[in-house]
């Protein structure tokens, strides 16, 4: 075949595009003795095959920086398989049946799996990283554990794909924060870093050397924006101590009202601070023993004005609509005063005795609510216990508060075991309908008495003949929080019971299904943990 | 053999699922709770009873050497979620599915199945010969009639192509230029499915973005080349003639000598059009060094029967189809149970891969790509996508446009972490399409499809 000139191909394309009737290709391109269109196709075929057969490699582009090494352990084989299943499930569309059915909901188990793998110091298999990053992008609750598990290679990978940009936030484009001892690097990041980087720097510095952290903050304080000042101040909540008082005192005269209020709140949580002392003196003026009553009782004289001093100490002068000004001010004074004020002020009584005292003129609710907030703010377990009262007591007649939200906060100040015991008692006495919020603050897995109380309450609810979906919230929590050793006891409940008189039709089999799902989820969780504890290959 | 060693991985099991919903449902059943009476045998059978919503549990059996599935559930999906769940459970470890005696209900089906398979093979072997021997004269006349129809079709197609070039490719972009679909139908009537498929592809090119006239000219020229080759078949050497027959759509039965080897399953992927799902499975012979392509078809929306999870080695006989440079083969008898792949196939550089494709074009100029393994390459971002660069050299292969948008690309990049990996894929004039990869520190086969 005759050789084809270098620009012959272009000429072929041009005449092909315009048509050989309009533009005939040059004669030397074509084999003689054929019609123009056919000759053109002949030449194009030769050219095409020749070009494909003679392809040369491209020039390599600059290589990406290699991913930083990750010296964590490799996953044991079974755990690696489990991860693949959990991530595959995530990618699949949700089944039409929703949460019904007896099979466990794997998406709910992924956060637990990640937490357990992180606790044990495993590194993510490289091939699982894209699915992990996709999962973290779709679900914010997965972000922190997924990114931690993905490790430096995950961050490296995220840097190459704009869809995973979120993973780079707060990590300074994948670099580790400077060591707290490296003064120059710390200063540089503090001065040039993004806000999130600076907050996390402040946090790590504070854990290492609290005084240095506060000093760094104080230095640039006047130049920070108001909303940044507020968030920096808020981050001091962790590890708050008397050493922070001078700085917080300064912040009490800040330009921004929100900053002032937060500074006052933090100071009042430090019982030894001057502000706490001033609040104690104010509160003591308002609350005392009722000398006129025949039996011991508390008399309350709410403040008549909010003076400049109170305002400077963080008391908000304007009450929200619907609340009396005087009770609004009283609440803030009592909330800000150290709880140690009260036994002294009220005749040497214990918190339990104080909470039990009648309160004159209907101020009881106001006063107890303020004490609840103070106990939470000051992490005072003794007062929290007193305000919670006995779990068996009906909420409405309890001593402290009937609000479940406040109770949950009070519970959070107790040790895990005591918390679980109290909630178990509450459930045994009052059933599950109000327990959801309280269960949320209990440590996972649930302690044995708590788990038993929940299972018993579910059993009772089933016998009462209602449908299980009234309890789907608690069921969902149980799948995540119940100790897997309970699975054996639960097995008994998976049988379909005889339908009692007056029960909702079909409820029995739905309960059986719900319990079967609970059992299989617990078994799966136990298996997951066993797999993660297996010897690596 | 270590019983634990031959179990599949979860990825391998999930690769069998006919759709995403089945993957999810199977994953949920891959936990011990609904299962009882589970067990497996050293010969690749796995069985169990799965509690469903009804009273009687479903009986599920899988023969992993097939793989073949049987389940008493009413699902029309294949394999059903119970079979997938059972395999996941089995993949999970020895504890849940131990090595025990086969129960009667499962054993019956297994024995039956294997007896049937053996009988079919014999019948198949016996049928081939008598069918042709029965009336060689009639068969010859049938073949002649079909060849004549194809010749008529090819002649008509030549006319169409000449008309196109005479009027100009520019006209092909005009709205309402739907003649290709009609021409494709004419080629189906002419019993030339290979020509029909190529004509349909020609019709899609004008909508395929920048540079389409060049692509249309190239593909039209290759259709023309195939037409000419068919019309002047008697002047071609026999191996090329066989290739032309296969390209036109006359499938010759696989009748080469059988090749037994330990076949590495490198990749399995499906492509689907409105009528048909096509599954491609790439094999590499450990001893022979030979690469083979198994094809399996399913009606639209249904998974093809054949399923070989990548990352396994199967001891089996394959029979290649005829034609020069043809890689297509049929899977025949299998021996023993599959074992996990321990090391990737040997490979070469970017230049080696293109050279192999160029060589293959000598035997089959219509080849779009050729299977190759690249050793020590690094995925590198480039201006308009990604390329695979030799770790020790300045040369690289760009990835095909389709490969750039597949999720497998990111698995490949993650696996590499900026370091060298071994990659198997299809190398052609559009670029390289990666299908499986291995990193140096793990024998795991990472699928990229």
Interface residues (C-beta under 8 A of the other chain):
Chain A: X12 X13 X16 X17 X18 X19 X20 X21 X22 X35 X36 X37 X38 X40 X41 X42 X44 X45 X47 X48 X49 X51 X52 X53 X54 X55 X56 X57 X58 X59 X60 X61 X62 X63 X64 X65 X66 X67 X78 X81 X82 X84 X85 X86 X88 X89 X91 X92 X93 X94 X95 X102 X103 X104 X105 X106 X125 X126 X127 X129 X130 X153 X156 X157 X160 X161 X513 X516 X519 X520 X523 X524 X527
Chain B: X9 X10 X11 X14 X20 X21 X23 X24 X25 X27 X28 X29 X30 X31 X32 X33 X34 X51 X53 X88 X91 X92 X93 X158 X161 X162 X163 X164 X165 X166 X167 X168 X169 X170 X171 X213 X214 X217 X218 X220 X221 X222 X224 X225 X228 X350 X351 X354 X357 X358 X361 X362 X365 X378 X380 X381 X382 X383 X387 X389 X390 X393 X394 X395 X396 X397 X398 X407 X410 X411 X413 X414 X415 X417 X418 X419 X428 X429 X439 X444 X446
